[in-house]
Amino acid sequence: MSSNKLFEEPGLKQITVWARGVYENKEARDVVVALTEAAAKEGKYVQAWENYVDLPDRIYVPVRAYGKISDQPIESKYVYENETPDIVVLTEETLVKGVDILAGIRPGAVLVVNTKRPPEYLFKFLKKGTENLKSIITVDASSLAKSIITLSGAEGATDASGIGKGLGAPLAAAVVKATGIVEFENLLKIVANKQAAKSAYEKAQVAEVKTLVNAG
């Protein structure tokens, strides 16, 4: 299925989470699993999985996890890469440098970043794809939760520590604040670290890209 077909698929929202291999695999997985399980509670069609082409067993190598949420049956369920994401999440800020994180994003896409820095600072490092980017959301997830490293769990599955015990909870909460893709109360039913999710929902900064462009 081509990117054009994905673009035309009605009601489909694609979530891509970028992380650093080994240390943040679980966090990336938890973001997509938390959001898709919350969406499933709302009767939506969902998928969540990881991209093993990215060699997640290598330390610090950029890796991805994917989620799909739709009001209708997902036609592209056998397309194992989000070619035209609506939501991009970074588990740590240095991924804005040297990685084409915005490749293929659809108009109106949002970027959520785990960082202490303000959105306008990160915007300076985005070289491609910003013409389709609607907003940048920043949240200091690392101050709200600790990263959980685990080798248990696999492709969209729950591991022994539970979903959203670490950074996944505040990052998923920031996504919900920015997009309303699921009801926040449903997300809280899924994530283990509910306090981190609540704090992130309150503290996440949302900046419109058109405002950042004008300010620059």
Backbone torsions as a table, in degrees:
resi	resn	phi	psi	omega
1	MET	NA	133.0	-176.2
2	SER	-80.7	166.5	176.2
3	SER	-61.1	-35.2	-179.9
4	ASN	-63.2	-38.9	179.0
5	LYS	-64.6	-42.7	177.7
6	LEU	-61.3	-40.2	-178.0
7	PHE	-63.2	-33.6	-176.6
8	GLU	-86.1	-13.0	-176.0
9	GLU	-64.2	112.1	-172.8
10	PRO	-68.6	138.3	174.7
11	GLY	79.3	-2.5	-176.6
12	LEU	-84.3	131.5	172.2
13	LYS	-120.2	129.5	-178.6
14	GLN	-110.2	132.5	-179.6
15	ILE	-117.0	125.5	175.8
16	THR	-120.0	126.1	179.1
17	VAL	-113.6	123.8	175.7
18	TRP	-97.2	138.5	-179.2
19	ALA	-147.1	176.5	175.1
20	ARG	-100.2	128.6	-173.7
21	GLY	-53.6	143.3	179.7
22	VAL	73.3	-59.4	-174.2
23	TYR	-69.9	-28.6	-174.6
24	GLU	-127.6	13.7	178.3
25	ASN	-55.6	-46.7	-177.7
26	LYS	-63.3	-39.5	-177.7
27	GLU	-63.6	-43.0	177.4
28	ALA	-62.2	-45.2	179.5
29	ARG	-61.6	-41.5	-177.6
30	ASP	-65.3	-35.1	178.9
31	VAL	-61.4	-50.4	-176.6
32	VAL	-71.4	-36.5	179.5
33	VAL	-68.3	-42.3	179.4
34	ALA	-61.0	-46.0	-178.3
35	LEU	-68.0	-42.6	-178.5
36	THR	-71.3	-35.9	177.9
37	GLU	-69.2	-35.5	175.0
38	ALA	-64.4	-40.3	178.7
39	ALA	-66.2	-36.9	178.5
40	ALA	-62.0	-33.5	176.4
41	LYS	-64.3	-21.8	-179.9
42	GLU	-95.4	10.2	177.0
43	GLY	81.6	15.9	-178.5
44	LYS	-90.5	162.7	176.8
45	TYR	-90.0	135.0	-172.1
46	VAL	-141.8	158.7	169.0
47	GLN	-144.7	148.6	173.7
48	ALA	-147.3	132.8	-178.5
49	TRP	-162.2	173.2	179.0
50	GLU	-115.3	160.2	-179.1
51	ASN	-104.2	100.0	-177.1
52	TYR	-75.2	-10.3	174.3
53	VAL	-62.0	-24.9	-177.2
54	ASP	-80.5	6.5	175.8
55	LEU	54.0	64.9	-175.9
56	PRO	-67.2	-8.9	179.7
57	ASP	-83.8	-0.6	179.1
58	ARG	-100.6	127.8	-175.5
59	ILE	-62.8	130.9	174.7
60	TYR	72.4	-6.2	178.0
61	VAL	-65.6	134.0	178.2
62	PRO	-59.1	129.1	179.0
63	VAL	-129.8	165.1	-178.1
64	ARG	-132.1	151.3	167.9
65	ALA	-127.5	148.9	-173.6
66	TYR	-126.5	149.5	171.6
67	GLY	-138.4	149.2	173.1
68	LYS	-131.1	135.8	178.5
69	ILE	-133.3	131.9	-178.4
70	SER	-148.4	150.7	173.9
71	ASP	-77.1	-14.7	-177.4
72	GLN	-125.0	162.9	176.0
73	PRO	-51.2	137.8	-174.4
74	ILE	-81.6	111.4	-179.4
75	GLU	-70.1	-31.7	-174.6
76	SER	-94.5	30.8	-174.5
77	LYS	-66.1	-16.2	177.9
78	TYR	-101.5	9.9	172.9
79	VAL	-93.8	108.5	-168.6
80	TYR	-95.0	34.1	171.3
81	GLU	-154.7	136.6	177.0
82	ASN	-79.1	103.0	-175.8
83	GLU	-80.2	-26.0	-177.7
84	THR	-135.8	71.3	-174.5
85	PRO	-67.5	148.6	173.8
86	ASP	-97.3	-26.7	-177.6
87	ILE	-133.0	127.2	176.4
88	VAL	-120.8	132.1	-178.5
89	VAL	-124.6	135.7	175.7
90	LEU	-113.9	125.8	179.5
91	THR	-75.3	-15.2	172.9
92	GLU	-154.4	154.1	-164.4
93	GLU	-71.5	-27.5	-174.4
94	THR	-67.3	-12.5	177.8
95	LEU	-66.6	-12.3	176.0
96	VAL	-71.7	-15.2	-178.5
97	LYS	-103.6	124.9	171.4
98	GLY	77.9	3.3	177.7
99	VAL	-126.0	132.1	-177.1
100	ASP	-81.9	71.2	-172.3
101	ILE	-69.8	-21.4	-176.4
102	LEU	-100.9	12.2	-177.6
103	ALA	-57.0	124.4	173.5
104	GLY	78.1	4.2	-175.1
105	ILE	-60.7	146.0	179.3
106	ARG	-83.0	157.1	175.3
107	PRO	-55.8	133.3	-179.0
108	GLY	90.9	8.8	-179.6
109	ALA	-67.9	157.3	177.8
110	VAL	-124.3	151.2	178.6
111	LEU	-120.4	124.9	178.9
112	VAL	-114.0	127.9	-174.8
113	VAL	-128.7	134.7	171.7
114	ASN	-80.9	106.0	-176.4
115	THR	-162.9	157.1	171.2
116	LYS	-88.2	-14.3	-173.6
117	ARG	-81.9	154.8	179.3
118	PRO	-75.9	159.0	-179.3
119	PRO	-55.9	-38.6	-176.2
120	GLU	-64.8	-28.9	177.3
121	TYR	-69.7	-46.2	-178.7
122	LEU	-66.5	-32.7	-177.5
123	PHE	-58.3	-30.5	-178.5
124	LYS	-63.5	-23.6	-176.4
125	PHE	-93.6	-5.3	-178.6
126	LEU	-86.4	115.1	-173.2
127	LYS	-96.8	-36.7	-175.1
128	LYS	-129.9	148.6	173.5
129	GLY	92.0	-4.7	-174.7
130	THR	-70.0	-18.0	179.9
131	GLU	-66.4	-22.5	177.5
132	ASN	-101.7	-0.5	-176.4
133	LEU	-87.8	125.4	-179.0
134	LYS	-86.1	-45.9	-174.8
135	SER	-152.5	157.5	174.8
136	ILE	-117.3	130.8	-179.4
137	ILE	-118.3	126.2	178.6
138	THR	-116.6	142.8	177.2
139	VAL	-150.4	135.8	179.2
140	ASP	-84.4	72.2	-177.3
141	ALA	-62.2	-31.4	-177.6
142	SER	-67.6	-21.7	177.0
143	SER	-85.2	-11.7	-176.7
144	LEU	-104.2	-20.3	-178.1
145	ALA	-157.2	161.3	177.5
146	LYS	-100.7	146.5	176.7
147	SER	-68.7	136.6	-179.0
148	ILE	-106.4	121.8	178.0
149	ILE	-102.9	124.3	179.5
150	THR	-148.6	148.3	175.3
151	LEU	-102.8	0.6	177.6
152	SER	-88.5	162.5	-177.5
153	GLY	86.5	157.6	-179.1
154	ALA	-157.0	155.4	175.4
155	GLU	10.4	81.3	175.6
156	GLY	81.5	5.9	-175.7
157	ALA	-97.3	161.9	176.2
158	THR	-82.4	140.8	174.8
159	ASP	-106.0	-179.7	-171.0
160	ALA	-62.9	-25.7	-177.5
161	SER	-81.9	-10.0	-178.9
162	GLY	90.9	169.7	-178.0
163	ILE	-86.7	129.1	172.7
164	GLY	70.5	38.5	173.1
165	LYS	-81.1	-29.4	-177.8
166	GLY	-107.9	-132.8	-174.6
167	LEU	-65.8	-21.8	-178.0
168	GLY	-58.4	-36.2	-177.8
169	ALA	-65.4	-53.8	179.8
170	PRO	-66.5	-32.7	179.0
171	LEU	-69.0	-42.2	176.7
172	ALA	-63.3	-37.9	178.4
173	ALA	-63.9	-38.9	178.3
174	ALA	-65.1	-37.1	176.1
175	VAL	-60.7	-45.3	-179.1
176	VAL	-63.9	-41.2	178.9
177	LYS	-61.0	-40.3	-175.4
178	ALA	-77.7	-30.5	-169.5
179	THR	-121.3	-24.6	-174.4
180	GLY	64.3	26.4	-175.5
181	ILE	-63.7	-28.2	171.1
182	VAL	-138.2	165.9	174.1
183	GLU	-72.8	134.6	-177.1
184	PHE	-59.8	-36.6	179.8
185	GLU	-62.5	-33.9	177.5
186	ASN	-71.2	-35.7	175.2
187	LEU	-62.2	-41.6	-179.5
188	LEU	-63.5	-25.9	177.4
189	LYS	-71.8	-19.0	-175.4
190	ILE	-96.9	-45.4	-170.8
191	VAL	-79.1	145.8	-179.8
192	ALA	-75.2	-40.9	-176.9
193	ASN	-92.9	79.8	-175.4
194	LYS	-68.8	-34.5	-179.5
195	GLN	-66.5	-40.8	178.2
196	ALA	-63.7	-39.5	178.4
197	ALA	-63.9	-44.2	179.5
198	LYS	-63.2	-42.9	180.0
199	SER	-64.7	-41.7	179.7
200	ALA	-64.7	-39.8	179.9
201	TYR	-61.0	-35.5	179.8
202	GLU	-78.5	-38.3	-168.6
203	LYS	-95.7	-17.0	-177.3
204	ALA	-57.6	135.5	178.8
205	GLN	-98.4	129.6	179.3
206	VAL	-113.3	122.7	179.7
207	ALA	-123.7	128.8	177.5
208	GLU	-76.0	134.1	-176.9
209	VAL	-62.4	-37.7	-179.8
210	LYS	-61.4	-31.7	176.4
211	THR	-69.7	-40.7	179.8
212	LEU	-66.1	-38.2	178.8
213	VAL	-64.7	-44.5	179.9
214	ASN	-65.5	-35.5	179.7
215	ALA	-70.1	-29.4	-178.5
216	GLY	-77.8	NA	NA
